[in-house]
Amino acid sequence: MHSCRAFPCLSSGLDAQLNALLWSVESLASHHLDNVIFESSSLDLRRALLQPHHFSQHQVLISLILQRLNGFQAWSVDFVKTLRNLTVLSIANSKEALTKSLGFYSSAAAAVRVVS
């Protein structure tokens, strides 16, 4: 599955990436999936999840994501190079172009592919 969503009124690309991940996690949890792998090509997202203390302005959101992830039986958030994630990136870029034309902020790096 793929999930990328435009988030109006966000202050940064990392905000969009974290909100996209949270939306993806919550969506998969609502479908009662137990074993999931999230992939992202965002180094900032990776750093935020591994070292949340360096991202104090996002602490609440990161904590919420980690709490929701722990509800899965097994999960991982894997970093992948953009070239490996071309299909997801293509979908995200097409959605980004659409959301920009509507006046919303989004980030192609927020694209998350989930394998169950």
Summary of the structure (lengths in Angstrom):
residues: 116
radius of gyration: 13.4
end to end distance: 8.5
largest distance: 39.5
contacts: 355
relative contact order: 0.29
helix: 57%
strand: 16%
